[in-house]
Amino acid sequence: GEDVEQSLFLSVREGDSSVINCTYTDSSSTYLYWYKQEPGAGLQLLTYIFSNMDMKQDQRLTVLLNKKDKHLSLRIADTQTGDSAIYFCAESGSARQLTFGSGTQLTVLP
Amino acid sequence: NAGVTQTPKFQVLKTGQSMTLQCAQDMNHEYMSWYRQDPGMGLRLIHYSVGAGITDQGEVPNGYNVSRSTTEDFPLRLLSAAPSQTSVYFCASSLSGTGITDTQYFGPGTRLTVL
């Protein structure tokens, strides 16, 4: 079945850029998503990218998609303490189901 | 709009007990789903529904039942709880699925412990 993989932890200094990486296996993925989960809360959609795009920028967020390598990344510019959270990569294949990665815990150090 | 609401927020069960996790949305969304979140494993889809009267299995349906008698409500039933069902459960809804306009809205979660 489909698989989505992420590294579990990332620490950055406040003001630096964060890059969270994700790989997926489903070549039929239509959309790829990044969700943010703050402590004790549900998931919030941050951004998404359609599979025929290479890049999408949305304020401090930049999503890069390498479809050949099935690699997705999320770059957060000027990372702030409020960005500390778990970030999930997800892909939509068939049957209206989202497949999530295990999540990357981003810690922003002062 | 209240969005997606879930009750209870916390629950402790003994092995073999049954219970229902409630989920409701007031956005007139057709698509609703249940996920469980376990450490290091992300979210896994349990069951989903594309409209009232229609449900289908996700990745990990065993031990769970669902029904969708109304558009608003999508309860998740544990018939005989097992320690392996200790997890955080999230309900989500969207207009019609996972297309470009179909942002999934998540509830705050129910933290379930089975002893």
Interface residues (C-beta under 8 A of the other chain):
Chain A: G1 V4 L8 T30 Y31 G40 A41 G42 L43 Q44 L45 Y48 F50 F88 S92 A95 R96 Q97 L98 T99 F100 G101 S102 G103
Chain B: V4 Y31 Y35 G40 M41 G42 L43 R44 L45 Y48 V50 D56 G58 E59 F90 A92 G97 T98 G99 I100 T103 Q104 F106 G107 P108 G109
